[in-house]
Amino acid sequence: TALQTQMSEQKLQYEQISYENSSLQSKLRILSEQNLNLEAKARILAGKLSQVHVCQKQLRDLSQRVDEKISECGVYKLQNADLTRKIEQMEVLMQQTENEGLQQLKSKLQLIKALKLENELLKVKNSQLEKEIQVLQPKKAELQKEIREMKVVFENMHRITEQLEEKFLGNGGNRAEIARIQAVIDRVKRGVDE
């Protein structure tokens, strides 16, 4: 019957668990050696976590600089547009005042030249800012890529610790040894979560 089949399967599972439990002591000795490797990996992970914190700070600083440059560029563009309108107004005014005195005409010409010069300087400044933004954007992308790679390493380490915990801590055995191993795994997990 289905119940007998289920009971037979449970009996087989029980026998398998009993066999694994009997060999747990030898596995724990192996685990103690692996534990040393895990502690070393935890130290490496802590170092990489520190590197990520540094990268994140650099990324925040870089993002702030990019935002400031973009904002500054927008200001210069507005000033540039304003000066362009003023130049156009002055040129229209010159058309209307052709009959004015020569001195006044020269004065207005000088003003137009000064405005045009200022406009050209603003264009140069704007071009420089756009180049700086183009240089900063790849650096920002590079830092983001490095942080993504670090996160993959952390996820792999987290998965390894979960597999070790499931494999060696689920079947009872030496409580003191298990508690010591559990403490190491918890330290690694805390580092990954951070």
C-alpha positions as CSV (number, residue, x, y, z in Angstrom):
1,T,0.0,0.0,0.0
2,A,1.0,3.7,-0.2
3,L,1.4,3.8,3.6
4,Q,3.7,0.8,3.6
5,T,5.7,2.3,0.7
6,Q,6.0,5.6,2.6
7,M,7.1,3.7,5.8
8,S,9.6,1.8,3.9
9,E,11.1,5.0,2.4
10,Q,11.1,6.6,5.9
11,K,12.9,3.5,7.2
12,L,15.5,3.7,4.5
13,Q,15.9,7.4,5.3
14,Y,16.3,6.7,9.0
15,E,18.9,4.0,8.3
16,Q,20.8,6.4,6.1
17,I,20.7,9.1,8.7
18,S,21.9,6.6,11.4
19,Y,24.8,5.7,9.2
20,E,25.7,9.3,8.6
21,N,25.4,10.1,12.3
22,S,27.8,7.3,13.1
23,S,30.4,8.7,10.9
24,L,29.9,12.3,12.1
25,Q,32.8,12.2,14.5
26,S,35.3,11.6,11.6
27,K,33.6,14.3,9.5
28,L,33.9,16.7,12.4
29,R,37.7,16.1,12.5
30,I,37.8,16.8,8.8
31,L,35.6,19.9,9.4
32,S,38.1,21.1,12.0
33,E,40.7,21.2,9.3
34,Q,38.3,22.9,6.9
35,N,37.4,25.3,9.7
36,L,41.0,26.7,9.5
37,N,40.5,27.4,5.8
38,L,37.1,29.0,6.6
39,E,38.7,31.3,9.2
40,A,41.3,32.3,6.6
41,K,38.6,33.0,4.1
42,A,36.7,35.0,6.7
43,R,39.8,37.2,7.1
44,I,40.1,37.6,3.4
45,L,36.4,38.5,3.2
46,A,36.9,41.1,5.9
47,G,39.7,42.7,3.9
48,K,37.5,42.7,0.7
49,L,34.7,44.2,2.7
50,S,37.0,47.0,3.8
51,Q,37.9,47.5,0.1
52,V,34.3,47.7,-0.8
53,H,33.7,50.4,1.8
54,V,36.5,52.4,0.4
55,C,35.2,51.9,-3.2
56,Q,31.7,53.0,-2.1
57,K,33.1,56.1,-0.5
58,Q,35.1,56.9,-3.7
59,L,31.9,56.3,-5.7
60,R,29.9,58.7,-3.6
61,D,32.5,61.3,-3.8
62,L,32.9,60.8,-7.6
63,S,29.1,60.9,-8.0
64,Q,28.9,64.2,-6.1
65,R,31.7,65.7,-8.2
66,V,29.9,64.6,-11.4
67,D,26.6,66.1,-10.2
68,E,28.4,69.4,-9.3
69,K,30.0,69.6,-12.7
70,I,26.7,68.9,-14.4
71,S,25.0,71.6,-12.3
72,E,27.8,74.0,-13.1
73,C,27.6,73.2,-16.8
74,G,23.8,73.9,-16.7
75,V,24.5,77.3,-15.1
76,Y,27.0,78.2,-17.9
77,K,24.5,77.1,-20.6
78,L,21.9,79.4,-19.1
79,Q,24.4,82.3,-19.0
80,N,25.4,81.5,-22.5
81,A,21.8,81.7,-23.7
82,D,21.2,84.9,-21.9
83,L,24.3,86.5,-23.4
84,T,23.2,85.3,-26.9
85,R,19.9,87.1,-26.4
86,K,21.6,90.2,-25.3
87,I,23.9,90.2,-28.3
88,E,20.9,89.8,-30.6
89,Q,19.1,92.7,-28.9
90,M,22.3,94.8,-29.2
91,E,22.5,94.0,-32.9
92,V,18.9,94.9,-33.4
93,L,19.5,98.1,-31.5
94,M,22.4,98.9,-33.7
95,Q,20.2,98.6,-36.8
96,Q,17.8,101.1,-35.2
97,T,20.5,103.6,-34.2
98,E,22.5,103.9,-37.4
99,N,21.9,107.6,-37.4
100,E,23.3,108.2,-33.9
101,G,26.7,109.8,-33.3
102,L,29.9,108.0,-34.2
103,Q,31.1,108.0,-30.6
104,Q,27.9,106.3,-29.4
105,L,28.2,103.8,-32.2
106,K,31.8,102.9,-31.3
107,S,30.8,102.5,-27.7
108,K,28.1,100.1,-28.6
109,L,30.4,98.2,-30.9
110,Q,32.9,97.8,-28.1
111,L,30.1,96.6,-25.8
112,I,29.1,94.0,-28.4
113,K,32.7,92.8,-28.8
114,A,33.0,92.5,-25.0
115,L,29.8,90.5,-24.8
116,K,30.9,88.3,-27.7
117,L,34.3,87.7,-26.0
118,E,32.6,86.8,-22.7
119,N,30.3,84.5,-24.6
120,E,33.2,82.7,-26.2
121,L,35.0,82.3,-22.9
122,L,31.8,80.8,-21.4
123,K,31.7,78.4,-24.4
124,V,35.3,77.3,-23.7
125,K,34.5,76.8,-20.0
126,N,31.4,74.8,-20.9
127,S,33.4,72.6,-23.2
128,Q,36.0,72.0,-20.5
129,L,33.3,71.0,-18.0
130,E,31.8,68.6,-20.5
131,K,35.2,67.0,-21.0
132,E,35.7,66.6,-17.3
133,I,32.3,64.9,-17.0
134,Q,33.3,62.5,-19.8
135,V,36.5,61.6,-17.9
136,L,34.6,61.1,-14.6
137,Q,31.8,59.0,-16.0
138,P,34.1,55.9,-16.9
139,K,35.7,56.1,-13.4
140,K,32.2,56.0,-11.8
141,A,31.3,53.0,-14.0
142,E,34.6,51.2,-13.1
143,L,33.9,51.6,-9.4
144,Q,30.3,50.3,-9.8
145,K,31.7,47.2,-11.7
146,E,34.2,46.5,-8.9
147,I,31.5,46.7,-6.3
148,R,29.3,44.3,-8.3
149,E,32.2,41.8,-8.5
150,M,32.8,42.1,-4.7
151,K,29.1,41.4,-4.1
152,V,29.4,38.2,-6.2
153,V,32.3,37.0,-4.0
154,F,30.3,37.7,-0.9
155,E,27.3,35.8,-2.2
156,N,29.5,32.8,-3.0
157,M,31.1,32.9,0.5
158,H,27.6,33.1,2.0
159,R,26.4,30.1,0.0
160,I,29.5,28.0,1.1
161,T,28.9,28.8,4.8
162,E,25.2,27.8,4.4
163,Q,26.2,24.5,2.8
164,L,28.7,23.7,5.5
165,E,26.2,24.5,8.2
166,E,23.6,22.3,6.5
167,K,26.0,19.4,6.0
168,F,27.9,19.2,9.3
169,L,25.7,20.9,11.9
170,G,22.4,19.2,11.1
171,N,23.1,15.7,12.5
172,G,24.0,16.2,16.2
173,G,27.4,15.1,17.5
174,N,30.0,16.9,19.5
175,R,28.2,19.9,20.9
176,A,31.2,21.9,21.9
177,E,32.9,21.4,18.5
178,I,29.7,22.2,16.7
179,A,29.3,25.4,18.8
180,R,32.8,26.5,17.9
181,I,32.2,25.9,14.2
182,Q,28.9,27.7,14.4
183,A,30.6,30.7,15.9
184,V,33.0,30.9,13.0
185,I,30.2,30.6,10.4
186,D,28.2,33.3,12.2
187,R,31.3,35.6,12.0
188,V,31.6,35.0,8.3
189,K,27.8,35.6,7.7
190,R,28.0,38.9,9.7
191,G,30.8,40.0,7.4
192,V,28.8,39.1,4.3
193,D,25.7,40.9,5.6
194,E,27.6,44.0,6.3
